[in-house]
Amino acid sequence: MPRIVWLLVAARAINRLGAFSLPFLTVLISTDFGASATTAGLLSAAFGLATIPSRLAGGHLAARLGRRRTIVLGLTGCALAQVGIAVADSLAAVAVFAVLLGLAFELYEPPSQGMIADAVGPADRVRAYGLLNAALAAGGTGAGLIAAALGRWDLRWLFVADALTCLACAVTLRFALPADRPGRGSAGHAGLPEPVHPWRDRALRALFASGTVFALVSLQITMALPLTLAHRGLRPSDAGLLFSASAVTIVAAQPALRLRRLAALPDSTALALGHALMAAGLAGYAPASGLPAFLAATVVWSLGDLLVLGRILGVVAELAPPGGADRYLAAYGVSWGIATVAAPITATQVLEHAGVTALWSGTAAVCLTLAAGQLLVVGPLIGAAGRPGAVPA
């Protein structure tokens, strides 16, 4: 892997190590300001909504201002918003800074993902994005431990610590990344040969649709797993152990992405396999009653998650025209913003009205539908676009 890939992966891990404050935003709103659960949920949803234009702005600014400037701007904006939340003395101030945090939160992603796409060839993108996913998983494991320590002291210090990691990343990348070239496109080309319009690409729209459902499933796991454990008579806090097991699985299984037989799979086949593994794992949650059963199911769906996240960003980058990777990755990434808003609603409503078994059986069925869609719909569209690694139409 080129140096710039390792640099971005390391920075992402450090940044993720500090990203433990967001799950406690609703707790802070409820405890420090006496807000109702409904109000706290609405403010969290407002943050999620703000991440949607943030992702699109990240792709636009990367093309206009340059990738390094956009990355530094996003990280610095996150740090300032986090400090604002930490020192806020009213619910209105917290709401303003939460929205500002959302607007800065996703600026980092399109330019960093675009840099990786340009730094490696198509054959190495699966490994490169797999490393990025592993960095997020590893950082998330440490983040939970730090949150447990600081959270016992004062929840506001979680936001201060998060701000410090954002600033550390901003300063490091400001001096370590290549300088932006004035008057040139974000990918180093002498301007874009023509305007980039991601939403006109049928293949990208199909990937976006399936990606939104995948993101919804991923975030539902985060939201619903602690509640599921409580319904089954286990401690909700044991979900932290399961999430750590997921992270360890994703990191430990990275070498599998380099296996010749797996790497040679067409993109649509690899994505379908990933969704099928997720279906198998999530189906295991439906009858599970003890922690060992939940642990085994977690390992299985985590392997599927590894396959999907390691492959999908490379597919999106290959769809983009020269110089358009930032815009394409930004457009695709909006799927996570939509899922951030929808997941808390779908997870809690299905769990409340249908129960644990129906929630996880239904989620597994959704993953199987995604697997079929990759082979029957997405693959042919990518093939029609003349992209490599696609299933022929």
C-alpha positions in Angstrom: 0.0 0.0 0.0 1.3 3.5 -0.8 2.3 5.8 2.1 -0.8 8.0 1.7 -3.1 5.1 2.2 -1.4 4.1 5.5 -1.5 7.7 6.6 -5.2 8.1 6.0 -5.9 4.7 7.6 -3.9 5.7 10.7 -5.5 9.1 10.9 -9.0 7.5 10.6 -8.2 5.1 13.5 -7.1 8.0 15.7 -10.2 10.0 14.8 -12.4 7.0 15.4 -10.7 6.4 18.8 -12.2 9.7 19.9 -15.6 9.3 18.3 -17.2 7.9 21.4 -19.2 11.0 22.3 -22.1 10.8 19.8 -23.9 7.8 21.5 -24.0 9.9 24.7 -25.5 13.0 23.1 -29.0 12.0 24.0 -27.9 11.0 27.5 -26.3 14.4 28.0 -29.4 16.2 26.7 -31.6 14.2 29.1 -29.5 14.4 32.2 -27.9 17.8 32.1 -30.9 19.7 30.7 -33.8 17.5 31.8 -35.2 17.1 28.3 -37.6 14.3 27.5 -36.6 11.2 25.6 -38.6 12.5 22.6 -36.7 15.8 22.5 -33.4 14.0 22.9 -34.3 11.7 20.0 -35.4 14.7 17.8 -32.1 16.4 18.4 -30.1 13.3 17.5 -32.2 13.0 14.3 -31.4 16.6 13.5 -27.7 15.7 13.7 -28.4 12.8 11.3 -30.2 15.0 8.8 -27.3 17.5 8.8 -24.9 14.7 7.8 -26.6 14.4 4.5 -25.7 17.8 3.0 -22.4 17.4 4.8 -21.5 14.4 2.7 -22.5 16.1 -0.5 -20.6 19.3 0.4 -17.5 17.1 1.1 -17.5 16.0 -2.5 -18.1 19.5 -3.9 -15.5 21.2 -1.7 -12.9 18.5 -2.6 -13.4 19.4 -6.2 -13.3 23.1 -5.7 -11.0 23.8 -2.7 -8.9 20.7 -2.8 -8.9 17.5 -0.8 -6.4 18.4 1.9 -8.2 21.7 2.7 -11.6 19.9 2.8 -10.3 17.3 5.2 -8.7 19.8 7.5 -11.9 22.0 7.4 -14.1 19.1 8.3 -12.0 17.9 11.2 -11.6 21.4 12.6 -15.3 22.0 12.3 -16.0 18.8 14.2 -13.6 19.9 17.0 -15.2 23.3 17.4 -18.7 21.9 17.4 -17.7 19.3 20.0 -16.2 22.0 22.3 -19.4 24.0 21.8 -21.5 21.0 23.0 -19.2 20.5 26.0 -19.5 24.1 27.2 -23.1 24.8 26.2 -25.3 26.1 29.0 -28.7 25.7 27.4 -30.6 23.2 25.4 -30.9 25.6 22.5 -27.1 25.9 22.4 -26.6 22.2 22.4 -29.1 21.9 19.5 -27.3 24.5 17.4 -23.9 22.8 18.0 -25.3 19.4 17.3 -26.5 20.5 13.9 -23.2 22.3 13.2 -21.4 19.0 14.1 -23.6 17.1 11.6 -22.8 19.7 8.9 -19.0 19.2 9.5 -19.1 15.5 10.3 -19.0 14.0 6.8 -16.8 16.5 5.0 -13.8 14.2 5.6 -15.1 11.1 4.0 -15.4 11.9 0.2 -11.9 13.4 -0.2 -10.2 10.8 1.9 -11.9 7.9 0.1 -11.1 9.6 -3.2 -7.4 9.9 -2.3 -7.3 6.2 -1.6 -9.1 5.4 -4.9 -6.4 7.4 -6.8 -3.5 6.1 -4.8 -4.0 2.4 -5.7 -5.0 0.5 -8.8 -8.4 -1.1 -9.1 -7.0 -4.5 -8.1 -5.8 -3.1 -4.7 -8.8 -1.0 -3.8 -10.5 -3.9 -2.0 -7.5 -4.3 0.3 -7.1 -0.5 0.7 -10.8 0.1 1.7 -10.6 -3.1 3.8 -7.8 -1.5 5.8 -9.9 1.6 6.2 -12.7 -0.5 7.6 -10.4 -2.3 9.9 -9.0 1.0 11.2 -12.6 2.1 12.0 -13.2 -1.2 13.8 -10.0 -1.1 15.8 -10.6 2.5 16.8 -14.1 1.7 17.8 -13.0 -1.0 20.1 -10.7 1.4 22.0 -13.3 4.1 21.9 -15.7 2.1 24.0 -13.0 1.6 26.7 -12.2 5.3 26.8 -15.9 6.2 26.9 -16.4 3.9 29.8 -13.6 5.6 31.7 -14.4 9.3 31.0 -18.2 8.8 31.1 -18.0 7.9 34.8 -16.4 11.3 35.5 -18.4 13.7 33.4 -20.2 13.2 30.1 -19.0 16.6 28.9 -15.4 15.5 28.9 -16.3 12.9 26.3 -16.9 15.8 23.8 -13.7 17.5 24.8 -11.6 14.4 24.3 -13.3 13.8 20.9 -12.5 17.4 19.9 -8.8 16.9 20.8 -8.6 13.8 18.6 -10.2 15.7 15.7 -7.7 18.6 16.1 -4.8 16.1 16.3 -5.9 14.5 13.0 -6.4 17.9 11.4 -2.9 19.1 12.3 -1.2 15.8 11.3 -2.9 15.6 7.9 -2.4 19.3 7.2 1.4 18.7 7.1 1.5 15.1 6.0 -0.8 15.0 3.0 0.2 16.4 -0.4 -0.6 20.0 -1.0 -3.6 20.9 -3.1 -2.8 22.2 -6.5 -4.4 25.5 -7.3 -6.6 25.6 -10.4 -6.7 21.8 -10.7 -9.3 19.2 -10.1 -9.5 17.3 -6.9 -7.9 14.2 -8.4 -4.9 16.1 -9.8 -6.3 16.4 -13.3 -6.1 19.7 -15.2 -9.7 20.5 -14.4 -12.7 18.2 -15.0 -13.2 17.5 -18.7 -17.0 17.9 -18.1 -19.4 18.4 -15.2 -19.8 15.3 -13.0 -23.4 14.3 -12.4 -23.4 11.1 -10.3 -27.2 10.9 -10.0 -27.5 10.4 -13.8 -25.6 7.1 -13.5 -28.1 4.3 -13.4 -25.5 1.9 -11.9 -24.7 4.4 -9.1 -28.4 4.8 -8.4 -28.8 1.1 -8.0 -25.8 0.9 -5.7 -27.2 3.8 -3.7 -30.5 2.1 -3.2 -29.0 -1.2 -2.1 -26.4 0.8 0.0 -29.1 2.7 1.8 -30.8 -0.6 2.9 -27.4 -2.0 3.9 -26.6 1.1 6.0 -30.0 0.8 7.6 -29.3 -2.8 8.5 -25.9 -2.0 9.9 -27.2 0.9 12.1 -30.2 -1.2 13.2 -27.7 -3.7 14.6 -26.2 -1.0 16.7 -29.5 0.3 17.9 -31.4 -2.9 18.5 -28.8 -5.3 19.9 -28.6 -3.9 23.4 -32.4 -3.9 23.5 -32.5 -7.5 22.3 -30.2 -8.6 25.0 -32.4 -7.0 27.6 -35.5 -8.8 26.1 -33.6 -12.1 26.4 -32.7 -11.5 30.1 -29.1 -10.5 29.5 -27.3 -7.3 30.4 -27.7 -4.6 27.7 -24.1 -3.6 28.4 -22.9 -7.0 27.0 -23.6 -5.5 23.6 -20.3 -3.8 24.1 -18.6 -7.2 24.2 -20.4 -8.2 21.0 -19.4 -5.1 19.2 -15.8 -5.6 20.3 -16.0 -9.2 19.0 -17.2 -7.8 15.7 -14.3 -5.4 15.5 -11.8 -8.1 16.3 -13.3 -10.3 13.6 -13.1 -7.6 11.0 -9.4 -6.8 11.8 -8.4 -10.5 12.1 -10.1 -11.5 8.8 -8.3 -8.8 6.7 -5.9 -11.3 5.2 -8.8 -13.2 3.7 -9.4 -10.3 1.3 -6.1 -11.1 -0.3 -7.0 -14.8 -1.0 -6.8 -15.3 -4.8 -10.1 -17.1 -5.1 -12.0 -14.4 -3.1 -10.2 -11.5 -4.8 -11.1 -12.9 -8.2 -14.8 -12.9 -7.6 -16.8 -10.5 -9.7 -17.9 -7.5 -7.6 -21.6 -8.4 -7.6 -20.8 -12.0 -6.6 -18.6 -10.8 -3.7 -21.3 -8.4 -2.5 -24.0 -11.0 -2.7 -21.8 -13.4 -0.7 -21.3 -10.6 1.9 -25.0 -10.0 2.2 -25.7 -13.7 2.5 -23.3 -14.1 5.4 -24.9 -11.1 7.1 -28.3 -12.8 6.7 -27.0 -16.0 8.2 -25.5 -14.2 11.2 -28.5 -12.0 11.9 -30.8 -14.9 11.6 -28.8 -16.5 14.4 -29.9 -13.6 16.7 -33.6 -14.6 16.4 -33.4 -17.9 18.5 -30.3 -16.9 20.5 -30.8 -16.9 24.3 -27.3 -17.0 25.7 -24.2 -14.9 25.1 -22.2 -17.7 23.3 -25.0 -17.9 20.7 -25.0 -14.2 20.2 -21.2 -14.2 19.9 -21.2 -16.9 17.2 -23.9 -15.0 15.2 -21.9 -11.8 15.6 -18.8 -13.3 14.1 -20.7 -14.6 11.0 -22.4 -11.3 10.1 -19.2 -9.4 10.7 -17.5 -11.5 8.0 -20.2 -10.5 5.7 -19.8 -6.8 6.7 -16.1 -7.1 5.9 -16.8 -8.3 2.4 -19.4 -5.6 1.6 -17.5 -2.6 3.0 -14.2 -3.8 1.5 -15.6 -4.1 -2.0 -18.4 -1.5 -2.3 -16.3 1.8 -2.2 -14.0 0.4 -4.9 -17.0 -0.3 -7.1 -18.3 3.2 -6.7 -14.9 4.7 -7.4 -14.6 2.7 -10.6 -18.0 3.9 -11.8 -16.8 7.5 -11.6 -15.3 9.3 -14.6 -11.7 10.7 -14.4 -11.6 13.3 -11.6 -15.1 12.4 -10.4 -14.4 9.9 -7.6 -15.1 12.5 -4.8 -18.6 13.3 -6.2 -19.5 9.7 -6.7 -18.3 8.6 -3.3 -20.1 11.6 -1.7 -23.4 10.8 -3.5 -23.2 7.1 -2.4 -22.3 8.1 1.1 -25.7 10.0 1.5 -27.1 6.5 2.1 -25.6 6.5 5.6 -27.1 9.9 6.4 -30.6 8.6 5.5 -30.0 5.4 7.5 -28.8 7.5 10.5 -32.2 9.2 10.6 -34.3 6.1 9.9 -32.6 3.3 11.9 -33.6 4.5 15.4 -37.3 4.6 14.3 -37.4 1.3 12.4 -35.4 -0.7 15.0 -37.5 0.4 18.0 -40.9 0.2 16.3 -40.3 -3.3 14.9 -39.0 -4.5 18.2 -41.9 -3.0 20.2 -44.7 -4.2 17.9 -43.3 -7.4 16.4 -40.7 -8.7 18.9 -37.1 -9.9 18.9 -37.6 -12.9 16.7 -39.5 -11.0 14.0 -37.0 -8.2 14.0 -33.9 -10.3 13.3 -35.7 -12.8 11.0 -37.0 -9.9 9.0 -33.6 -8.2 8.9 -32.0 -11.5 7.7 -34.7 -11.7 4.9 -33.8 -8.1 3.9 -30.1 -9.1 3.6 -31.0 -12.1 1.4 -33.0 -9.8 -0.8 -30.0 -7.5 -1.1 -27.9 -10.5 -2.1 -30.3 -11.4 -4.9 -30.5 -7.8 -6.0 -26.7 -7.6 -6.4 -26.8 -10.5 -8.9 -30.0 -9.7 -10.7 -30.1 -5.9 -10.8 -26.8 -4.2 -9.8 -24.5 -6.5 -11.6 -26.1 -6.2 -15.0 -26.2 -2.4 -14.6 -22.5 -2.2 -13.9 -21.9 -4.5 -16.8 -24.0 -2.3 -19.1 -21.8 0.6 -18.0 -18.7 -1.3 -19.2 -17.1 -1.4 -15.7 -14.7 -4.2 -14.7 -15.6 -6.9 -12.2 -19.3 -6.9 -13.2 -21.6 -9.8 -13.9 -22.4 -9.7 -17.6 -25.9 -8.5 -18.5 
